Amino acid sequence: MAQMSSIEWTQGTWNPVVGCRMVSSGCAHCYAERMAKRLAAMARAAEERGTNAGRCANYLTVLNERGKWNGRVFLDYAALRDPLGWRRPRTIFVNSMSDLFYEEVPSEFVEQVFDVMNACPQHNFQVLTKRPEVAAAYSHKLAWGPNIWLGTSVENAAVTHRVGELCRTGARIKFLSVEPLLGPIPRLPLRGVDWVIVGGESGPGARPMQPEWVRQIRDRCLTRGVAFFFKQWGGVNKKAAGRMLDGRLWDELPSGGDQHVRACYAD
């Protein structure tokens, strides 16, 4: 079964890898780490009851005693072939609980993930990484089907170099996740970029995002013909804050020539 998602810019998630390590300020309040801690607690409770913890048990191997990432990864070979059984076309966020290009993930396993994605042309796969330099380094070894999108996270002006690394890869559709937006990025590089997602941080300790930071990026996208998607204002109660910007929703999608993209989101 696919894991359906409430994330506004995708439809489902697929996690053949779990576990990570923080690399920049955007990681400080990692939602995946918080989720992993809950799933690990569920696994321990199941073990205490003598019941099968299922895939929740995977998270016991990637957290330390404080419930923080320990730097290790778990390669879930059981999940690797899941998309082959999903017949209905959908858009899938790959590794919402990790980073496919984390240095601890063997390149051979990454190639197997790409083999599965290429075997499922009915789906769009959204791979998001904070390590685009790793993706660029062995991009030439990977088969970049038109349904494999690659994005990188750009939370502030200090990490805009990631955009250049992203553009060195063979991905047909390249996107930026500017979430959480932690400061102004007046010169966000957009050459070679097809899609920009912007959002404020949510959850405990959420850092504030200023409206002018969002408008700067939106206006830059508009003038350069780049699809713009505003995900949320964020905050402790992100539902109350909503996702309206200047009186409207911004749900633009990349036009990469794949006709089923908009049909998927319209379902």
C-alpha positions as CSV (number, residue, x, y, z in Angstrom):
1,M,0.0,0.0,0.0
2,A,1.1,3.6,-0.7
3,Q,1.5,5.8,2.3
4,M,-0.8,8.7,1.4
5,S,0.4,12.2,2.4
6,S,-1.1,15.4,3.7
7,I,1.8,17.4,2.3
8,E,0.2,19.9,-0.1
9,W,2.6,19.4,-3.0
10,T,2.6,15.6,-3.3
11,Q,0.1,12.7,-3.0
12,G,2.0,10.0,-1.3
13,T,5.4,9.0,0.3
14,W,7.7,6.1,-0.3
15,N,10.6,5.4,2.1
16,P,13.0,2.7,1.0
17,V,15.6,4.5,3.3
18,V,15.1,5.8,6.8
19,G,17.6,7.7,8.9
20,C,19.7,10.8,8.4
21,R,22.0,13.4,9.9
22,M,21.5,17.1,10.2
23,V,23.5,19.3,7.8
24,S,22.3,22.9,8.1
25,S,20.0,25.3,9.9
26,G,16.9,24.1,8.1
27,C,17.3,20.7,9.8
28,A,17.1,22.2,13.4
29,H,13.5,21.2,13.9
30,C,13.4,18.2,11.6
31,Y,9.8,16.9,11.3
32,A,11.1,13.5,10.1
33,E,13.2,13.1,13.3
34,R,10.1,13.9,15.4
35,M,8.0,11.4,13.4
36,A,10.8,8.8,13.6
37,K,10.8,9.2,17.4
38,R,7.0,8.5,17.5
39,L,7.3,5.5,15.2
40,A,10.1,4.0,17.3
41,A,8.0,4.4,20.4
42,M,5.2,2.5,18.7
43,A,7.7,-0.2,17.8
44,R,8.9,-0.6,21.4
45,A,5.3,-0.7,22.6
46,A,4.5,-3.4,20.1
47,E,7.5,-5.4,21.2
48,E,6.5,-5.1,24.8
49,R,3.1,-6.5,23.9
50,G,4.7,-9.3,21.9
51,T,3.2,-8.2,18.7
52,N,4.8,-7.4,15.3
53,A,6.0,-3.9,15.1
54,G,6.2,-4.0,11.3
55,R,8.1,-1.3,9.6
56,C,8.0,0.9,12.7
57,A,10.9,-1.3,13.9
58,N,13.1,0.2,11.3
59,Y,13.3,3.4,13.3
60,L,14.8,1.7,16.3
61,T,18.1,1.4,14.4
62,V,18.5,5.0,13.3
63,L,17.8,7.0,16.6
64,N,20.0,7.4,19.7
65,E,18.7,7.1,23.3
66,R,17.5,10.7,23.2
67,G,15.4,10.1,20.1
68,K,17.8,12.0,17.8
69,W,19.2,10.8,14.5
70,N,22.3,8.7,15.2
71,G,23.7,9.0,11.7
72,R,22.9,5.5,10.6
73,V,20.5,4.5,7.9
74,F,18.2,1.5,7.4
75,L,17.8,0.2,3.9
76,D,14.3,-1.2,3.6
77,Y,14.6,-3.8,0.9
78,A,11.0,-4.9,1.7
79,A,9.7,-1.4,0.7
80,L,12.0,-1.1,-2.4
81,R,9.5,-2.6,-4.9
82,D,6.3,-1.1,-3.4
83,P,5.6,1.3,-6.3
84,L,5.5,-1.6,-8.7
85,G,2.2,-2.6,-7.2
86,W,0.6,0.9,-7.3
87,R,-1.4,0.9,-10.5
88,R,-3.2,4.2,-10.2
89,P,-0.8,7.1,-11.3
90,R,0.3,9.3,-8.5
91,T,2.9,11.8,-7.5
92,I,5.3,10.3,-4.8
93,F,7.7,12.1,-2.4
94,V,10.7,9.8,-2.2
95,N,12.3,9.4,1.2
96,S,10.3,11.8,3.3
97,M,12.1,10.2,6.3
98,S,15.6,10.4,4.9
99,D,17.7,11.7,2.1
100,L,18.4,9.4,-0.8
101,F,21.7,11.1,-1.4
102,Y,22.9,11.0,2.2
103,E,26.5,9.8,2.1
104,E,25.7,6.7,4.2
105,V,23.3,5.3,1.5
106,P,25.3,3.0,-0.8
107,S,25.4,4.1,-4.4
108,E,24.3,0.5,-5.4
109,F,21.1,1.0,-3.4
110,V,20.4,4.4,-5.0
111,E,20.7,2.8,-8.4
112,Q,18.1,0.1,-7.3
113,V,15.7,2.9,-6.3
114,F,16.2,4.5,-9.7
115,D,15.6,1.2,-11.4
116,V,12.2,1.0,-9.6
117,M,11.3,4.6,-10.5
118,N,12.1,4.0,-14.1
119,A,10.0,0.8,-14.1
120,C,7.0,2.9,-13.0
121,P,6.5,5.6,-15.7
122,Q,2.9,6.0,-14.6
123,H,4.1,7.8,-11.4
124,N,6.0,11.0,-10.8
125,F,8.7,10.6,-8.2
126,Q,9.9,13.7,-6.3
127,V,13.3,13.2,-4.8
128,L,14.3,16.0,-2.4
129,T,17.9,16.3,-1.1
130,K,20.0,18.7,1.0
131,R,23.0,17.1,-0.6
132,P,22.7,17.9,-4.3
133,E,26.5,17.8,-4.7
134,V,26.3,14.0,-4.0
135,A,23.6,13.7,-6.7
136,A,25.7,15.7,-9.1
137,A,28.8,13.6,-8.5
138,Y,27.3,10.4,-9.8
139,S,24.4,11.7,-11.8
140,H,26.0,10.2,-14.9
141,K,25.5,6.7,-13.4
142,L,21.8,7.1,-13.0
143,A,18.9,6.8,-15.5
144,W,16.9,10.0,-15.2
145,G,13.5,9.1,-16.6
146,P,11.2,12.1,-17.3
147,N,9.1,11.0,-14.3
148,I,12.0,11.5,-11.8
149,W,12.1,15.0,-10.4
150,L,15.0,16.2,-8.3
151,G,14.8,19.1,-5.8
152,T,17.0,20.6,-3.2
153,S,16.2,22.5,0.0
154,V,17.2,26.2,0.2
155,E,16.3,27.6,3.6
156,N,18.3,30.8,3.5
157,A,20.8,32.7,1.4
158,A,23.7,30.8,2.9
159,V,22.9,27.6,1.0
160,T,21.9,28.9,-2.4
161,H,25.0,27.2,-3.8
162,R,22.9,24.0,-3.7
163,V,21.0,25.3,-6.7
164,G,24.1,25.2,-8.9
165,E,24.8,21.6,-7.8
166,L,21.1,20.6,-8.5
167,C,21.5,22.0,-12.1
168,R,24.5,19.8,-12.7
169,T,22.3,16.7,-12.5
170,G,20.4,15.0,-15.3
171,A,16.9,15.4,-13.8
172,R,14.4,16.6,-16.3
173,I,12.4,18.6,-13.7
174,K,14.3,20.4,-11.1
175,F,12.7,22.1,-8.1
176,L,13.5,24.0,-4.9
177,S,12.0,23.5,-1.5
178,V,12.4,26.8,0.2
179,E,11.0,25.5,3.4
180,P,11.4,26.4,6.1
181,L,12.2,29.9,4.8
182,L,14.4,31.3,7.5
183,G,15.5,34.6,6.0
184,P,15.3,36.8,2.8
185,I,16.7,35.3,-0.4
186,P,16.5,38.3,-2.7
187,R,18.7,36.7,-5.4
188,L,17.4,33.1,-5.3
189,P,19.0,31.4,-8.4
190,L,16.4,30.2,-10.8
191,R,18.3,29.4,-14.0
192,G,17.5,25.8,-14.9
193,V,14.8,25.6,-12.1
194,D,11.2,24.5,-13.1
195,W,9.4,24.8,-9.8
196,V,9.7,26.6,-6.4
197,I,7.9,25.6,-3.2
198,V,7.9,28.1,-0.3
199,G,6.7,27.5,3.2
200,G,7.1,28.6,6.8
201,E,8.3,26.3,9.5
202,S,5.6,24.6,11.6
203,G,5.5,22.7,14.9
204,P,7.2,23.3,18.2
205,G,9.7,26.1,18.2
206,A,8.7,27.2,14.7
207,R,10.9,30.1,13.5
208,P,8.9,33.0,12.0
209,M,8.8,33.8,8.3
210,Q,8.2,37.4,7.1
211,P,5.7,38.0,4.2
212,E,8.1,40.2,2.3
213,W,10.5,37.2,2.1
214,V,7.8,35.2,0.4
215,R,6.8,38.0,-2.0
216,Q,10.4,38.5,-3.1
217,I,10.6,34.9,-4.2
218,R,7.1,34.8,-5.7
219,D,7.8,37.9,-7.8
220,R,11.1,36.6,-8.9
221,C,9.4,33.4,-10.1
222,L,6.7,35.3,-11.9
223,T,9.2,37.4,-13.8
224,R,11.2,34.4,-14.8
225,G,8.4,32.0,-15.7
226,V,9.0,29.6,-12.9
227,A,6.1,27.7,-11.4
228,F,5.5,28.9,-7.8
229,F,3.8,26.9,-5.0
230,F,3.1,28.5,-1.6
231,K,2.7,25.7,0.9
232,Q,2.0,27.4,4.2
233,W,2.7,30.3,6.6
234,G,3.6,27.8,9.3
235,G,3.8,28.4,13.0
236,V,2.7,26.3,15.9
237,N,-0.8,26.0,14.4
238,K,-0.2,25.9,10.7
239,K,-3.9,25.2,9.9
240,A,-5.0,28.4,11.5
241,A,-2.3,30.4,9.7
242,G,-3.4,28.9,6.4
243,R,-1.7,29.2,3.0
244,M,-3.3,32.2,1.3
245,L,-0.9,34.8,-0.1
246,D,-2.2,38.2,-1.1
247,G,-5.8,36.9,-1.3
248,R,-5.2,33.7,-3.3
249,L,-3.7,30.2,-3.3
250,W,-0.5,29.7,-5.3
251,D,-0.6,26.0,-6.5
252,E,1.4,26.2,-9.7
253,L,3.0,23.0,-10.9
254,P,5.9,22.5,-13.3
255,S,5.1,21.9,-16.9
256,G,7.6,19.3,-17.8
257,G,5.6,17.7,-20.6
258,D,4.1,14.9,-18.5
259,Q,0.4,15.2,-19.1
260,H,-0.7,13.2,-16.1
261,V,0.9,15.6,-13.5
262,R,-2.1,18.0,-13.3
263,A,-4.6,15.1,-13.6
264,C,-3.1,13.5,-10.5
265,Y,-3.4,16.7,-8.4
266,A,-6.9,17.3,-9.6
267,D,-8.2,13.9,-8.4
